[in-house]
Amino acid sequence: MKWPSQRNQKPGDDAQEPVPGELGPVLIHALDGFLTAGAAPRLAAEQLLSGHGEVVHSFEIDKYLDYRARRPLIGFHRDHYQDYAEPRLDVVLEHDVAGVPFFVLAGPEPDFAWETFIDELQEVVQSQAVTITLGLGAVPMGVPHTRPPVITTHATRPELIDRVNLWAPELQVPSSAQALIEYRFAQRGIDAAGYVVHVPHYVAQVEYPPGAVALLDAIADRTGLQLDYERLKAAQDATMADISAQIAEQDSGDVLSGLEEQYDAFARGAAESLLAEENAIPTGDELADQFERYLARENKKNE
């Protein structure tokens, strides 16, 4: 079978040293729970899932989901219930435009039994000869939407880092099932890596397609998979135009300019952190005030 890293190698080409972990199928995971600013991982996963892929493994959702904490929706029609949105957590075999296979794990982040979940995922990874897992995440950050999305990458081994991180902090963060997957896999000698896109914190509570496009770009660049996400790119353009229109309507240029200036200073190396001086970066409340109508309208769309 022809894997992504082998696609461009022609007969007679000199043998090239393989990239660690990328000579076989990849498994891309995007769990809906903690690292989900702007719904970017979910939007990316929706583009990766064709709707007719082969489910190679289904996790027993009752073991992992807290139904009362995030109740699945169910429809009520006149005198009966219908259309229950049954939660699922599946590993699905998909193929890119050129027919190259890859796996996708998407669904709710487990609320319980993380260690059991990871052990079960490891069995799937090994049984399907997956050579590397790639996690997708998104966090709210003090970045403007007018600049290209920044991605922080991480991996179980330095050799698996495929890009230079603009932001390289040392800090403690709340854990997630995805973070623990990578941590445990590192302990067990299983290759894993991931990408976290920085989403402007003033749009982190609504769908932000540019973040999802950035994640899929990272996957495509790394693996060579030929992915079709033109609809998402179109949604990205519409979202950016909508935000710009709201800014123009509310005359909030000064607030946005302050964020842009701080970000540009950081990108030039003039700042040591995306966390600006207290008087240099607009507060979340200031940005929320400027985008109040935009957020209200988008939230209403998602109700």
N, C-alpha and C positions, 0 to 999 in steps of 0.2 A: 504494500500500500504506500502511496506517495504522500508524505507529510509536508506541511507548509515550508519548512526549512529546506526541503529538497526540491521544491517546485522549479526553481530556476537553474538547477544544475543540469548541464547537458552531458551526453555521453562523450567520454574522452577528456572532460575537464579534469584538471588536477584535483586530487582529493583535498578537501578543505577540512581543517580541524572543526569538529562539530561544536556548536554552541551548547553548553551544558543544559540538559533538560529539554531540548527542543527538537529531538529527532523523532518524536512520536506525537500522538494526539495530546492536545491541551484540554484542560477542564477549566472553564471560566465560571466563577461563582459570584453571584450578586444577591445577597440576602437582605430582605426588607426589614430593617429594624433600627440599628444605631447609626451606621455610617451612610446616611441616606439624604443628605442635604440636597434640596432642589429635585428630589426624586431621581437624581441622575443615574444611579445604578439600576433602578427599576426600568427606567426608560431605555437604557442600553440593553438590558436583558430582553425587553420586549422586541427589540430589533433583531436580536440573535435567535429568538425562538420563532420558528416558521409556523407553528401550529400543527405540523404533521411530522415532527421528528419522532424518533423511537425512544420511548421511556425505557431506560435500561435499569433504573432503580427508583423505587418510591420509598421514601422514609415514612414510617408509621407516625402520622402527624399527631395523633393523640398523646404520644409520649413526650412531645416537644413543645406543644402550643398551649399557652394560657388563654383559653377561649374568653374568659371574663375580662381580661385586660385589653384584648383587641377583638371584639366580637365580630365574626363574619356577618356580612349582610345577607338578609333574606327578604324576598318580596312578599307582600300581602296583597292579594287580588280579590276584592269584594268579600269573599267568605272562606278563603283558603290561602295557605302559604305556598309559594312557588319560587323557583329560581334561586336556590340556596347557593351562595358563592363559596363553595367548598374549598377550604385552604388545602394546598398541595405543596409538597416539597420534593421535587423530582430531579433526577439527573437524566438529561435528554441528549440523545445523539443527534446532532445536526450536521449539515454540510454547507460549505461556502459556495459561492457562485461557480467555482471551478470543480466542485465535487469533493473537496478535501474535508474530511470529517473532523469534528471537534465536539466537545461535550459542554453542556450548560447546566449549572445547578442554580435554580432561582426559586424564590418563595420566601415565606416568613422566616426571619432569624429565629432559631429555637429559643424559647423562653426557659426551658429546663434541660437538664442532662447534656450539657455541652460535651463532656468527655465521652459519653456514650455516642453522641452524634458524630464526633470526630473519629472515633474508632470505626464506626459504620462507614463513614466517608472514606477512610483509608482503605477499607476492604474493596470499595468500589474502584478507587484509584488504581489499586494493584490488580484487580481482576480485569480491568479494561486497559491495562498497560498504559495508563496515563503517565506521561513523563514530567509534567509540570502543571500545577494549578495556579490560576491567575485570578486574584480577587479584585473586585471593583468596589470602590467606596467614594464617599463625598462628604466633605466637612464644610461648615460655614466659616468664612474667613474675611478679614478686612481687605478685600480686593474689589476693584471696580469692574463692572460688567463690560466696560469699554476697552479692556485689555484682554489679550488671549488668555484662556484658562491655564492656570498653573497646575501641574500634576506632581505629586510627591510619590516616588516609587520606593518599594521596600522588598526584601527577599530574604530567603533563608541562608543564602551564601552571597558574598560580594560579587562573584562571577555572574550572578543572575541579574544584577542591576544593569539596566540597558540605557539609562539616561542620567544626566547630572541633575541632582535636586537643587532647585533654587533655594528652597527652604529646608534647612537641616537642623531641627531643634533637638534639644535634650530635655524631655519632659515626661511626666506621668500623665496618662490619659485613661479614662474608663475603658475597660476591656470590652470586647465584642466576640461573638462566635467566630467571625472571620479572622480577627487578630489571633485568636487562640488556635485556629486551624494552622496558620503559618508557624506559630510558636511550637506547637506539638510536632508538626511535620519536620521542623528543623531538628528537633531532638531525635527524631526517628530516621533522619537521613533521607527524607523525601523532599524533592525540590518544590518550592512554592514561592510565588512572588505576588505583587499586587500594585494597584494604582489607586491613589486617592486624589480626586480633583478638588480644587479649592473653589467653592461656590460663594459669590457675594452674599454676605450675611443678610442683606436686606431683601433678598429673594429666596432665601433658603427654605421657606415654608411653602413655596409653590413650585410647580414643575419648571425646571430650568434646562431646556434641551441643550444649550451650549455645553453644559457639563457632561451630559451623556455623549455628545459627539466627541468631546475630548477623550473620554474613556475609550470609546470605540476606535478612535484614531490611534491611541496607544496600543491597543490590542492588535490592530491591523499592522502597525509599524513593526511590532515585535515578532509576530508570528508569520506574516506574509499572507494571512487569510484574506480572501477577497470577499468583503462583507458589503451587503447592500443596506445602507441606511440613509438613502436619499430623502425619505419622508421625514426622518428626524432632522436632517439638515434644513429642510424646508420649514419645519416647525421652529428651528433655531432662528432662522431669518425673521420669521414672523414675531417671535418673542422679543428679539432685539429691537425691531421696529416699534413694537408696542411700548417697551420700556422707554425708548427715546422719545416717543410721542408724549408719554406721561411726564417726562422731565421737561420737555418744552412747554407743556401746558401749565405745569406748576412752577416754572421758572426756578428750578432747584440747581442751577448750574454751579453755584458757589459751593454747595454741599458736595456735589460730585467732584468738582475740581480739587477740593481738599483731599479727597480720597485718592484721586489720580496722582496728585503731586507726591503724596506720601509713598504710594506704591512705586512710582517711577524712581524715587530716591532709593528705595529698597532694592529695586531691580538693578540699579547702577552700582550697588554696593555701598551706598552712602548711609544705609541703615542696617542694623544688625538683626532686625526682627520685623515681621509684619505687624507686630504690636507697636503702634506708634506712641510717641510722647502723648501725654494726656491731652495737651492742647493742640495736637497736630492732626488728629484723625477724628472725623465726625463720629459721634456716639451712635450706638444702635438706635436710640430714641430719636435722634435727629434724622437719621436715614429713614426710619419707620414713618416719621411724620411726613417726609417728602413723598414717600411712595404709598401712603395710606390708601388712596383711592385705587391705585394699581393692585395692591395686595387684596383689598376687599373684593374687587371685581374678579380676580383670578380665583380666590377662595370660593366665591359664589359659583363659578364655573365648575369647581370640583366637588360641590355638595351633591 
